Amino acid sequence: MCPGQNEVNCLPMKKRVYIIYTGGTIGMQPTSEGYAPAPGYLAEQIMSMPELKSDLMPDVDIHEYDPLLDSANMTPEDWYKIARDIGNHYNDYDGFIILHGTDTMAYTASALPFMLEGLGKPVVLTGSQIPLCEVRNDARANIITALTVAANFDIPEVCLCFGNQLLRGCRSVKVSTDGLDAFASPNLPPLGEIGVEIRIHKNLVLPAPQSNLQVQELKQVNVGALPLWPGIPAQVVRNFLQPPLQGLILRAYGVGNGPTNNADFLAALEEATARGVVIVDCTQCLRGSVHLGDYATGSALARAGVISGFDMTAEAALAKLSYLFSQNLPVDEIKRLMQTDLRGELTA
């Protein structure tokens, strides 16, 4: 018998991929009230796809969640459920696919890397803007590409596969409500490009872990996000920062600037950081990084105890903050780690 092969003509053994279907447009069917999820419908459609009969495709098992969720209803508890599911089946499969609604896909793709510590296999999130049941859809190509990546490429991280790109999950953002290239990775080039061939940029892929997979719990913590806007009342900020809030992603202007001519605004930030609230400054801009020392308006936030989120997306920063508070770490350690690259979420 050939090593790593079966006995029939020494053909390579087929890879195995575990598909988690959480809900979303990809598996919906038309009803009199619009598209709606239907239990068992997507699995039946996928298993009838002729492409899966190819020897080039992996064997697949599909686990459909009950109830199926519109991704707008996703919560951190659902993220942890997905992470545990992967952990429970980790040794039985070569790769994993999560079929997910597009609205909060970037949040799930940002949270999973922190929970899946020591991940050594590809975990690929995908979905679609048009349901698989429609004659013209983007679902079929996204599913086939995700299966190909999960089964055949050595990518030990959480990815988001959509349209013609393979993105690092914790660098992804949704940028279009109806475009078929709905996601982007503003501050990191795509890990792969989907064209006539699938081209993986190996220099961008994270190195293989030195430890086995450990699923880290994501507990119920009190974190949030607040964008600045011209004339934001200090009382709104102060109210938002009241206990039990533990951490805040502050969506500031440009390279991390905020209003310095509003003493009450700065005082509200300083009062909160003094009692241990971790406030992370992320830019409202799609691209670029926070540099709190570039302008006086940024330096004032730093003096109030706000820390830089550098070039993290707001989705990644929120997920990371939730993860770190779940570890019961001291506030100073959380601040340090928020500014340290842990899963490729920021440019070191």
C-alpha positions in Angstrom: 0.0 0.0 0.0 1.3 3.4 -0.9 2.0 5.7 2.1 -0.9 8.2 2.6 -2.9 6.6 -0.2 -5.6 4.0 -0.6 -5.3 0.6 -2.1 -7.2 1.3 -5.3 -4.5 2.0 -7.9 -2.6 4.0 -5.2 -4.8 7.0 -5.8 -4.4 9.9 -3.3 -6.9 9.7 -0.4 -9.7 12.3 -0.7 -9.5 15.1 1.7 -12.4 15.7 4.1 -14.0 19.1 4.7 -16.5 19.9 7.4 -19.1 22.5 6.4 -20.9 24.5 9.1 -24.1 26.2 7.8 -25.1 29.0 10.2 -27.7 30.7 8.0 -27.7 33.6 5.6 -28.6 34.5 2.0 -26.7 31.6 0.5 -29.2 28.9 1.6 -32.4 30.9 1.5 -35.4 30.1 -0.8 -38.0 32.4 -2.2 -41.3 32.8 -0.3 -44.3 35.0 -0.6 -42.7 37.4 1.9 -39.2 37.3 0.3 -36.2 35.1 0.8 -36.2 33.0 4.0 -34.1 30.1 5.4 -35.5 26.6 5.2 -34.0 23.7 7.2 -32.3 21.1 5.1 -32.7 23.1 1.9 -29.1 24.2 1.4 -27.6 20.8 2.3 -29.8 19.2 -0.3 -28.7 21.7 -3.0 -25.0 21.4 -2.2 -25.0 17.6 -2.2 -26.7 17.7 -5.6 -24.0 19.9 -7.2 -22.4 18.0 -10.0 -19.0 19.5 -9.1 -18.9 17.5 -5.9 -18.8 14.2 -7.9 -15.4 15.2 -9.2 -12.4 13.3 -7.9 -10.8 16.7 -7.4 -13.4 17.7 -4.8 -13.1 16.6 -1.1 -15.6 14.5 0.7 -17.9 16.8 2.7 -20.1 16.6 5.7 -22.6 19.4 6.4 -23.7 20.5 9.8 -26.7 22.8 9.7 -27.4 24.9 12.8 -30.8 25.0 14.4 -32.2 27.6 14.3 -30.7 29.1 11.2 -29.7 32.7 11.8 -29.8 35.8 9.7 -26.3 37.1 10.4 -27.7 40.3 11.9 -28.8 38.1 14.8 -25.2 36.7 15.5 -23.8 37.2 19.0 -20.5 36.4 20.7 -22.2 33.2 22.0 -22.7 32.1 18.4 -19.0 32.8 17.6 -18.0 30.6 20.5 -20.5 27.9 19.4 -18.8 27.8 16.0 -15.3 27.7 17.5 -16.3 24.8 19.8 -17.8 23.0 16.8 -14.5 23.3 14.9 -12.6 22.1 18.0 -14.8 19.1 18.4 -14.2 17.9 14.8 -10.7 19.2 14.4 -8.9 15.9 14.2 -11.4 14.4 11.7 -11.2 16.9 8.8 -8.5 18.5 6.7 -10.3 21.9 6.5 -13.5 23.7 7.6 -16.0 26.0 5.8 -18.5 28.3 7.5 -21.4 29.3 5.4 -22.5 32.6 6.9 -24.7 35.7 6.1 -22.7 38.6 4.8 -23.9 41.3 7.2 -21.7 40.3 10.1 -19.4 37.8 8.4 -16.4 40.1 9.0 -17.1 40.2 12.7 -17.2 36.4 12.9 -14.1 36.1 10.7 -12.4 38.5 13.1 -13.4 36.8 16.3 -12.6 33.2 15.4 -8.8 33.6 15.1 -8.6 34.7 18.7 -10.7 31.7 19.9 -8.9 29.1 17.7 -5.5 29.4 19.3 -2.9 27.1 17.6 -5.0 26.7 14.5 -3.1 24.6 11.9 -5.8 24.0 9.3 -7.7 26.3 7.0 -11.0 27.7 8.2 -12.8 29.5 5.4 -15.9 31.7 5.8 -18.0 32.3 2.7 -21.6 33.2 1.7 -23.2 34.9 -1.2 -25.2 38.0 -2.2 -27.6 35.8 -4.3 -29.0 32.6 -3.0 -27.8 29.3 -4.5 -31.3 28.5 -5.6 -31.3 31.3 -8.2 -30.2 30.5 -11.8 -27.8 33.4 -11.7 -25.9 33.4 -8.4 -22.5 33.9 -6.8 -23.0 31.2 -4.3 -21.9 28.2 -6.4 -18.5 29.7 -7.3 -17.9 30.8 -3.7 -18.7 27.3 -2.3 -16.5 25.5 -4.9 -13.6 27.9 -4.3 -13.9 27.7 -0.5 -13.9 23.8 -0.8 -10.8 23.9 -3.0 -9.0 26.2 -0.6 -10.0 24.3 2.5 -9.0 20.9 1.1 -5.8 21.7 -0.9 -3.9 24.6 0.5 -1.8 24.8 3.6 -3.2 27.9 5.2 -3.3 27.6 9.0 -5.6 30.5 9.7 -9.2 31.8 9.4 -9.9 33.2 6.0 -12.8 34.9 4.2 -13.3 33.8 0.6 -15.6 35.9 -1.5 -15.7 36.8 -5.2 -12.2 36.8 -6.5 -10.3 37.2 -3.2 -9.1 35.2 -0.3 -8.7 37.5 2.7 -7.3 37.1 6.2 -10.4 37.0 8.4 -9.3 39.5 11.0 -8.4 42.0 8.3 -11.7 41.8 6.4 -14.5 44.4 6.2 -17.8 44.4 4.2 -17.6 47.2 1.7 -20.6 46.7 -0.6 -24.3 45.9 0.1 -24.9 44.4 -3.4 -21.6 43.9 -5.2 -20.3 40.4 -5.8 -16.9 41.4 -4.4 -18.5 42.5 -1.2 -15.4 42.3 1.1 -12.0 44.0 1.2 -8.9 43.9 3.3 -7.9 47.5 3.4 -4.6 47.3 5.2 -3.3 43.9 4.1 -3.1 42.5 0.5 -5.3 39.5 -0.1 -3.9 36.1 0.9 -5.0 34.8 -2.4 -6.4 35.8 -5.8 -9.2 33.8 -7.4 -8.9 33.7 -11.2 -8.2 31.1 -13.8 -6.0 29.7 -11.0 -6.0 30.2 -7.3 -2.9 32.0 -6.5 -1.9 32.0 -2.8 0.7 34.6 -1.6 2.6 32.3 0.7 4.7 35.2 2.1 1.5 36.7 3.6 0.2 33.4 5.2 0.8 33.0 8.9 3.4 30.4 9.9 2.2 27.0 11.1 1.6 27.0 14.9 4.0 25.4 17.3 1.2 24.1 19.6 -2.0 22.1 19.2 -5.4 23.7 18.8 -7.0 25.1 22.0 -10.4 26.7 21.8 -10.4 29.8 24.0 -13.7 30.7 25.6 -15.3 34.0 24.7 -17.3 35.1 27.8 -20.0 37.7 28.1 -18.1 41.0 28.5 -19.2 44.6 28.3 -17.5 46.2 25.3 -18.8 48.5 22.6 -18.0 50.9 19.8 -18.7 54.6 19.4 -18.0 56.8 16.4 -17.1 60.4 16.8 -19.1 63.0 14.9 -18.7 66.8 14.7 -20.3 68.3 17.8 -20.7 65.0 19.7 -22.0 66.0 23.2 -19.7 65.1 26.0 -22.7 63.8 28.0 -23.3 61.2 25.3 -19.8 60.0 25.7 -19.9 60.1 29.4 -23.2 58.1 29.5 -21.8 55.6 27.0 -18.7 55.0 29.2 -20.7 54.3 32.4 -20.4 51.0 34.2 -20.6 48.1 33.5 -18.7 49.0 30.3 -15.2 47.5 30.3 -13.9 48.5 27.0 -14.6 50.8 24.1 -13.6 51.1 20.4 -13.5 54.8 19.7 -14.0 55.4 16.0 -12.0 58.6 15.7 -11.1 60.9 12.7 -8.1 60.4 10.4 -5.0 59.2 12.2 -6.9 59.0 15.5 -7.9 62.6 16.1 -10.7 63.9 18.3 -12.0 67.3 19.4 -9.5 69.0 21.8 -11.6 72.2 22.3 -14.2 70.2 24.2 -12.8 69.9 27.7 -15.8 67.9 29.0 -15.3 65.4 26.2 -11.7 64.8 27.2 -12.6 64.7 30.8 -15.2 62.0 30.2 -12.5 59.9 28.5 -10.0 60.5 31.3 -12.5 59.7 34.0 -13.3 56.3 32.3 -9.7 55.3 31.7 -8.9 56.2 35.3 -11.4 53.6 36.6 -10.1 50.9 34.2 -12.1 51.2 31.0 -9.9 50.3 28.1 -10.5 52.8 25.2 -9.0 51.8 21.9 -8.7 54.4 19.1 -9.5 53.1 15.6 -9.8 55.3 12.5 -13.1 55.9 10.7 -11.1 55.7 7.5 -11.2 52.6 5.4 -7.4 52.5 5.0 -4.5 53.7 7.1 -3.4 53.6 10.7 -3.8 55.5 13.9 -0.9 57.7 15.0 -1.9 59.5 18.2 1.3 61.6 18.2 1.0 63.1 14.8 -1.5 65.9 15.7 -2.3 67.7 18.9 -5.9 66.4 18.6 -4.5 62.9 18.8 -2.0 63.6 21.6 -4.9 64.9 23.7 -6.7 61.6 23.5 -3.5 59.8 24.5 -3.1 62.0 27.5 -6.6 61.1 28.5 -5.6 57.4 28.6 -6.8 56.3 25.1 -4.5 53.8 23.4 -3.9 53.3 19.6 -5.6 50.5 17.6 -3.0 51.1 14.8 -4.4 49.7 11.6 -6.9 47.2 13.1 -10.3 47.2 11.6 -13.1 48.1 14.1 -14.4 44.6 13.8 -11.1 43.0 14.7 -10.5 45.5 17.5 -13.9 44.7 19.1 -13.4 41.0 18.8 -9.9 41.2 20.2 -11.0 43.3 23.1 -13.8 40.8 23.9 -11.3 38.0 23.8 -8.8 39.7 26.1 -11.4 40.6 28.7 -12.5 37.0 28.6 -9.0 35.9 29.7 -9.4 37.8 33.0 -6.2 39.7 32.5 -5.2 42.9 34.3 -6.1 46.1 32.5 -2.5 47.1 31.8 -1.9 43.7 30.2 -5.0 44.1 28.1 -3.8 47.5 26.9 -0.4 46.0 26.1 -1.8 43.1 24.1 -4.3 45.3 22.3 -1.2 47.0 20.8 0.6 43.7 20.1 0.0 41.6 16.9 -1.5 38.2 18.1 -3.2 36.7 15.0 -2.1 38.9 12.1 -4.7 41.5 13.0 -2.4 44.5 13.0 0.8 45.5 11.3 3.6 45.1 13.8 
